[in-house]
Amino acid sequence: MDKLKTLYKQLNARERLLVSVSAVLLIIALFYWLVWSPLNTSIERGKNNLTSQQSLLAWVKKNSARAIQLRNSAGTSSQFSGSLPQAVNQAASRMKIQISRMQPQGDELQVWVDQAPFNDVLSWLQSLEKLGINILDIDVAEADAPGLVKIRRLKLGKS
């Protein structure tokens, strides 16, 4: 530091003024790029996030009545009573879906299907839900042909 002071004192008045002005400009530039600009960017990001969250809140408030209505209507679904494997087999035969394996486990049933048309599988699952059978878990994969799917595991339960 003493060397810098010595060098500064050896400069003539015009050079000292130039070094002083350059140092001030450098400090201002560093303050802008290291403090002001990141802080300003962060504030803008926060404002955008706040606006986004406020619009999401408004949407949730607007649609909450509909969600409550749907939840209440879903709660009035029919109770299934009867043989779960028999109901699943009947619904599958109506949709022409070949069940490759079925394994009962208490009040639950696991079902595997090798290949079936995707749209028929959706209709079959919808008909099971209308009967009051809950879809607890499902693992679906693509089959070899387009439009066909494999059900690796479908876990069904009574309502």
Summary of the structure (lengths in Angstrom):
residues: 159
radius of gyration: 35.0
end to end distance: 81.6
largest distance: 103.5
contacts: 379
relative contact order: 0.10
helix: 61%
strand: 24%
